Amino acid sequence: MIELRPFAGIGHANHGWLDARHHFSFAEYYDPARMHWGNLRVWNDDTIAPRNGFPPHPHRDMEI
């Protein structure tokens, strides 16, 4: 099944250096209808400011 969701209607968090759009419940964005999608845990569309980014941190059993 294909579900159309307007980009403006998905979760959003702007941290200055990171502007994130969350397709599923993640971080501060909570939507019980957008949880438990099998093995897929996170799908974000992130815009990261130049010369910024996430500090090194581990991910176990995940593909980034």
MOPAC internal coordinates of N, CA, C and O (Angstrom, degrees):
PM7 1SCF
backbone

  N    0.0000 0     0.00 0     0.00 0    0    0    0
  C    1.4389 1     0.00 0     0.00 0    1    0    0
  C    1.5375 1   108.72 1     0.00 0    2    1    0
  O    1.2310 1   120.92 1   -42.20 1    3    2    1
  N    1.2823 1   115.85 1   137.80 1    3    2    1
  C    1.4690 1   121.97 1   176.84 1    5    3    2
  C    1.5223 1   107.92 1  -104.42 1    6    5    3
  O    1.2310 1   121.62 1   -50.28 1    7    6    5
  N    1.3161 1   114.51 1   129.72 1    7    6    5
  C    1.4584 1   120.38 1   177.68 1    9    7    6
  C    1.5205 1   108.07 1  -116.47 1   10    9    7
  O    1.2310 1   120.61 1   -57.37 1   11   10    9
  N    1.3091 1   116.44 1   122.63 1   11   10    9
  C    1.4632 1   120.86 1   177.23 1   13   11   10
  C    1.5222 1   109.30 1   -89.16 1   14   13   11
  O    1.2310 1   120.81 1   -55.02 1   15   14   13
  N    1.3135 1   116.06 1   124.98 1   15   14   13
  C    1.4571 1   121.34 1   177.37 1   17   15   14
  C    1.5203 1   107.25 1  -128.82 1   18   17   15
  O    1.2310 1   119.52 1   -61.35 1   19   18   17
  N    1.3199 1   118.53 1   118.65 1   19   18   17
  C    1.4662 1   119.96 1   178.86 1   21   19   18
  C    1.5304 1   110.66 1   -59.09 1   22   21   19
  O    1.2310 1   121.03 1   -40.76 1   23   22   21
  N    1.3127 1   115.64 1   139.24 1   23   22   21
  C    1.4694 1   121.22 1  -178.13 1   25   23   22
  C    1.5270 1   110.58 1   -55.31 1   26   25   23
  O    1.2310 1   119.93 1   143.70 1   27   26   25
  N    1.3218 1   117.74 1   -36.30 1   27   26   25
  C    1.4657 1   121.36 1  -179.59 1   29   27   26
  C    1.5297 1   111.69 1   -68.06 1   30   29   27
  O    1.2310 1   119.64 1   164.78 1   31   30   29
  N    1.3382 1   118.30 1   -15.22 1   31   30   29
  C    1.4540 1   121.45 1  -176.90 1   33   31   30
  C    1.5105 1   115.13 1   -97.37 1   34   33   31
  O    1.2310 1   119.66 1   179.12 1   35   34   33
  N    1.3175 1   118.25 1    -0.88 1   35   34   33
  C    1.4591 1   119.40 1   179.95 1   37   35   34
  C    1.5305 1   109.16 1   -90.94 1   38   37   35
  O    1.2310 1   120.62 1   -10.49 1   39   38   37
  N    1.3357 1   116.42 1   169.51 1   39   38   37
  C    1.4580 1   120.93 1  -178.56 1   41   39   38
  C    1.5160 1   111.92 1   -59.82 1   42   41   39
  O    1.2310 1   120.78 1   -32.29 1   43   42   41
  N    1.3287 1   116.12 1   147.71 1   43   42   41
  C    1.4573 1   119.65 1  -176.87 1   45   43   42
  C    1.5210 1   109.33 1  -143.01 1   46   45   43
  O    1.2310 1   120.89 1   -42.90 1   47   46   45
  N    1.3128 1   115.91 1   137.10 1   47   46   45
  C    1.4682 1   122.13 1   174.31 1   49   47   46
  C    1.5183 1   107.56 1  -143.51 1   50   49   47
  O    1.2310 1   120.66 1   -53.81 1   51   50   49
  N    1.3174 1   116.35 1   126.19 1   51   50   49
  C    1.4644 1   120.87 1   177.96 1   53   51   50
  C    1.5238 1   107.70 1  -115.52 1   54   53   51
  O    1.2310 1   121.46 1   -64.63 1   55   54   53
  N    1.3313 1   114.81 1   115.37 1   55   54   53
  C    1.4589 1   121.86 1  -177.71 1   57   55   54
  C    1.5287 1   111.27 1  -106.62 1   58   57   55
  O    1.2310 1   120.47 1  -161.24 1   59   58   57
  N    1.3172 1   116.70 1    18.76 1   59   58   57
  C    1.4634 1   120.44 1  -177.84 1   61   59   58
  C    1.5162 1   110.80 1    86.16 1   62   61   59
  O    1.2310 1   120.14 1   102.86 1   63   62   61
  N    1.3064 1   117.33 1   -77.14 1   63   62   61
  C    1.4716 1   121.79 1   179.64 1   65   63   62
  C    1.5293 1   111.94 1   -77.14 1   66   65   63
  O    1.2310 1   120.39 1   162.15 1   67   66   65
  N    1.3401 1   116.86 1   -17.85 1   67   66   65
  C    1.4631 1   122.46 1  -178.18 1   69   67   66
  C    1.5178 1   108.67 1  -131.24 1   70   69   67
  O    1.2310 1   120.92 1   -59.75 1   71   70   69
  N    1.3342 1   115.85 1   120.25 1   71   70   69
  C    1.4600 1   122.16 1   175.20 1   73   71   70
  C    1.5266 1   105.95 1  -112.04 1   74   73   71
  O    1.2310 1   120.53 1   -71.66 1   75   74   73
  N    1.3296 1   116.59 1   108.34 1   75   74   73
  C    1.4635 1   121.40 1  -171.20 1   77   75   74
  C    1.5168 1   111.43 1  -114.18 1   78   77   75
  O    1.2310 1   121.26 1   -41.26 1   79   78   77
  N    1.3184 1   115.20 1   138.74 1   79   78   77
  C    1.4674 1   123.50 1   172.41 1   81   79   78
  C    1.5267 1   106.92 1  -117.06 1   82   81   79
  O    1.2310 1   120.80 1   -55.70 1   83   82   81
  N    1.3266 1   116.07 1   124.30 1   83   82   81
  C    1.4659 1   121.87 1  -174.43 1   85   83   82
  C    1.5260 1   110.22 1  -106.17 1   86   85   83
  O    1.2310 1   120.64 1   -58.56 1   87   86   85
  N    1.3227 1   116.39 1   121.44 1   87   86   85
  C    1.4602 1   121.31 1   177.34 1   89   87   86
  C    1.5233 1   111.41 1   -81.42 1   90   89   87
  O    1.2310 1   120.15 1   154.86 1   91   90   89
  N    1.3496 1   117.33 1   -25.14 1   91   90   89
  C    1.4543 1   122.91 1   178.37 1   93   91   90
  C    1.5205 1   108.55 1  -125.98 1   94   93   91
  O    1.2310 1   120.36 1   -18.00 1   95   94   93
  N    1.3347 1   116.93 1   162.00 1   95   94   93
  C    1.4539 1   120.56 1   175.80 1   97   95   94
  C    1.5267 1   109.10 1   -51.75 1   98   97   95
  O    1.2310 1   121.35 1   -53.36 1   99   98   97
  N    1.3340 1   115.02 1   126.64 1   99   98   97
  C    1.4599 1   119.93 1  -177.31 1  101   99   98
  C    1.5145 1   108.26 1  -163.75 1  102  101   99
  O    1.2310 1   120.91 1   -40.33 1  103  102  101
  N    1.3232 1   115.86 1   139.67 1  103  102  101
  C    1.4669 1   122.22 1   178.12 1  105  103  102
  C    1.5243 1   109.15 1    54.71 1  106  105  103
  O    1.2310 1   119.75 1    53.19 1  107  106  105
  N    1.3347 1   118.08 1  -126.81 1  107  106  105
  C    1.4574 1   121.02 1  -177.42 1  109  107  106
  C    1.5372 1   113.34 1   -78.96 1  110  109  107
  O    1.2310 1   120.37 1   167.49 1  111  110  109
  N    1.3315 1   116.90 1   -12.51 1  111  110  109
  C    1.4666 1   120.34 1   179.55 1  113  111  110
  C    1.5238 1   108.65 1   -84.45 1  114  113  111
  O    1.2310 1   120.54 1   -62.39 1  115  114  113
  N    1.3149 1   116.58 1   117.61 1  115  114  113
  C    1.4616 1   121.32 1  -179.95 1  117  115  114
  C    1.5213 1   109.38 1  -123.14 1  118  117  115
  O    1.2310 1   121.25 1   -58.28 1  119  118  117
  N    1.3113 1   115.21 1   121.72 1  119  118  117
  C    1.4549 1   122.35 1   175.58 1  121  119  118
  C    1.5184 1   106.62 1  -141.17 1  122  121  119
  O    1.2310 1   119.15 1   -74.47 1  123  122  121
  N    1.3357 1   119.23 1   105.53 1  123  122  121
  C    1.4688 1   120.70 1  -176.26 1  125  123  122
  C    1.5256 1   113.62 1   -59.07 1  126  125  123
  O    1.2310 1   120.01 1   156.32 1  127  126  125
  N    1.3275 1   117.59 1   -23.68 1  127  126  125
  C    1.4671 1   120.24 1   178.31 1  129  127  126
  C    1.5218 1   111.88 1   -77.43 1  130  129  127
  O    1.2310 1   120.11 1   168.43 1  131  130  129
  N    1.3263 1   117.40 1   -11.57 1  131  130  129
  C    1.4735 1   121.54 1  -177.17 1  133  131  130
  C    1.5278 1   110.76 1  -114.52 1  134  133  131
  O    1.2310 1   120.80 1  -138.76 1  135  134  133
  N    1.3424 1   116.08 1    41.24 1  135  134  133
  C    1.4630 1   122.15 1   179.49 1  137  135  134
  C    1.5246 1   109.62 1  -125.60 1  138  137  135
  O    1.2310 1   121.30 1   -18.11 1  139  138  137
  N    1.3240 1   115.12 1   161.89 1  139  138  137
  C    1.4703 1   122.54 1   172.71 1  141  139  138
  C    1.5262 1   112.01 1    60.34 1  142  141  139
  O    1.2310 1   121.21 1  -118.35 1  143  142  141
  N    1.3194 1   115.30 1    61.65 1  143  142  141
  C    1.4618 1   121.92 1   178.33 1  145  143  142
  C    1.5261 1   109.60 1  -105.46 1  146  145  143
  O    1.2310 1   120.75 1  -122.02 1  147  146  145
  N    1.3176 1   116.18 1    57.98 1  147  146  145
  C    1.4580 1   120.69 1   179.35 1  149  147  146
  C    1.5136 1   110.98 1    63.49 1  150  149  147
  O    1.2310 1   120.58 1    44.23 1  151  150  149
  N    1.3266 1   116.49 1  -135.77 1  151  150  149
  C    1.4557 1   121.22 1  -178.91 1  153  151  150
  C    1.5234 1   113.62 1   -77.93 1  154  153  151
  O    1.2310 1   120.10 1   165.14 1  155  154  153
  N    1.3110 1   117.42 1   -14.86 1  155  154  153
  C    1.4593 1   120.67 1  -179.58 1  157  155  154
  C    1.5215 1   109.49 1   -77.06 1  158  157  155
  O    1.2310 1   120.40 1   -61.41 1  159  158  157
  N    1.3243 1   116.85 1   118.59 1  159  158  157
  C    1.4618 1   121.53 1  -175.67 1  161  159  158
  C    1.5179 1   113.15 1  -105.69 1  162  161  159
  O    1.2310 1   120.76 1   141.49 1  163  162  161
  N    1.3157 1   116.16 1   -38.51 1  163  162  161
  C    1.4602 1   119.91 1  -174.56 1  165  163  162
  C    1.5179 1   108.81 1  -138.80 1  166  165  163
  O    1.2310 1   121.16 1   -44.34 1  167  166  165
  N    1.3120 1   115.38 1   135.66 1  167  166  165
  C    1.4600 1   121.55 1   169.84 1  169  167  166
  C    1.5098 1   105.18 1  -141.40 1  170  169  167
  O    1.2310 1   121.14 1   -75.43 1  171  170  169
  N    1.3090 1   115.42 1   104.57 1  171  170  169
  C    1.4582 1   121.69 1  -179.78 1  173  171  170
  C    1.5178 1   109.95 1  -119.61 1  174  173  171
  O    1.2310 1   120.95 1   -33.47 1  175  174  173
  N    1.2999 1   115.78 1   146.53 1  175  174  173
  C    1.4587 1   122.43 1   166.94 1  177  175  174
  C    1.5144 1   105.35 1  -106.09 1  178  177  175
  O    1.2310 1   120.60 1   -74.04 1  179  178  177
  N    1.3203 1   116.46 1   105.96 1  179  178  177
  C    1.4616 1   121.91 1  -174.98 1  181  179  178
  C    1.5171 1   111.17 1  -109.45 1  182  181  179
  O    1.2310 1   121.17 1   -40.93 1  183  182  181
  N    1.3195 1   115.36 1   139.07 1  183  182  181
  C    1.4595 1   122.12 1   168.93 1  185  183  182
  C    1.5190 1   105.97 1  -113.29 1  186  185  183
  O    1.2310 1   121.08 1   -60.32 1  187  186  185
  N    1.3332 1   115.54 1   119.68 1  187  186  185
  C    1.4592 1   121.72 1  -176.28 1  189  187  186
  C    1.5199 1   108.00 1  -110.55 1  190  189  187
  O    1.2310 1   120.94 1   -49.96 1  191  190  189
  N    1.3359 1   115.81 1   130.04 1  191  190  189
  C    1.4662 1   121.29 1  -178.88 1  193  191  190
  C    1.5306 1   110.02 1   -62.47 1  194  193  191
  O    1.2310 1   120.17 1   -31.84 1  195  194  193
  N    1.3353 1   117.28 1   148.16 1  195  194  193
  C    1.4657 1   120.76 1   178.30 1  197  195  194
  C    1.5308 1   111.50 1   -55.19 1  198  197  195
  O    1.2310 1   121.59 1   -35.59 1  199  198  197
  N    1.3226 1   114.55 1   144.41 1  199  198  197
  C    1.4679 1   123.78 1   178.96 1  201  199  198
  C    1.5296 1   112.58 1    59.20 1  202  201  199
  O    1.2310 1   120.65 1  -149.60 1  203  202  201
  N    1.3147 1   116.37 1    30.40 1  203  202  201
  C    1.4573 1   123.36 1   175.59 1  205  203  202
  C    1.5123 1   108.12 1  -131.00 1  206  205  203
  O    1.2310 1   120.98 1    -0.10 1  207  206  205
  N    1.2711 1   115.73 1   179.90 1  207  206  205
  C    1.4560 1   120.60 1   177.09 1  209  207  206
  C    1.5118 1   110.29 1   154.98 1  210  209  207
  O    1.2310 1   121.55 1     4.29 1  211  210  209
  N    1.3080 1   114.64 1  -175.71 1  211  210  209
  C    1.4484 1   121.10 1  -179.35 1  213  211  210
  C    1.5255 1   109.72 1   -84.14 1  214  213  211
  O    1.2310 1   119.85 1   -39.03 1  215  214  213
  N    1.3229 1   117.90 1   140.97 1  215  214  213
  C    1.4591 1   119.04 1   173.93 1  217  215  214
  C    1.5309 1   109.01 1   -67.88 1  218  217  215
  O    1.2310 1   120.23 1   -21.93 1  219  218  217
  N    1.3252 1   117.17 1   158.07 1  219  218  217
  C    1.4727 1   119.26 1   177.68 1  221  219  218
  C    1.5355 1   110.34 1   -55.27 1  222  221  219
  O    1.2310 1   121.27 1   -47.74 1  223  222  221
  N    1.3170 1   115.18 1   132.26 1  223  222  221
  C    1.4541 1   120.84 1   176.80 1  225  223  222
  C    1.5254 1   108.30 1  -154.90 1  226  225  223
  O    1.2310 1   120.31 1   -29.81 1  227  226  225
  N    1.3246 1   117.01 1   150.19 1  227  226  225
  C    1.4694 1   120.04 1  -174.80 1  229  227  226
  C    1.5244 1   112.52 1   -79.09 1  230  229  227
  O    1.2310 1   121.74 1   -28.76 1  231  230  229
  N    1.3157 1   114.28 1   151.24 1  231  230  229
  C    1.4602 1   122.73 1   169.60 1  233  231  230
  C    1.5082 1   106.47 1  -131.71 1  234  233  231
  O    1.2310 1   120.83 1   -54.08 1  235  234  233
  N    1.3112 1   116.01 1   125.92 1  235  234  233
  C    1.4536 1   120.14 1  -178.97 1  237  235  234
  C    1.5260 1   109.45 1  -105.68 1  238  237  235
  O    1.2310 1   120.65 1   -50.40 1  239  238  237
  N    1.3112 1   116.36 1   129.60 1  239  238  237
  C    1.4548 1   122.59 1   177.63 1  241  239  238
  C    1.5228 1   112.71 1    55.60 1  242  241  239
  O    1.2310 1   120.77 1  -140.63 1  243  242  241
  N    1.3268 1   116.13 1    39.37 1  243  242  241
  C    1.4630 1   120.56 1   178.90 1  245  243  242
  C    1.5121 1   110.12 1  -133.07 1  246  245  243
  O    1.2310 1   121.54 1   -27.02 1  247  246  245
  N    1.3098 1   114.66 1   152.98 1  247  246  245
  C    1.4486 1   121.00 1   172.08 1  249  247  246
  C    1.5162 1   107.07 1  -111.70 1  250  249  247
  O    1.2310 1   120.87 1   -48.74 1  251  250  249
  N    1.3151 1   115.94 1   131.26 1  251  250  249
  C    1.4532 1   121.28 1  -176.98 1  253  251  250
  C    1.5260 1   108.28 1  -103.91 1  254  253  251
  O    1.2310 1   120.10 1   180.00 1  255  254  253

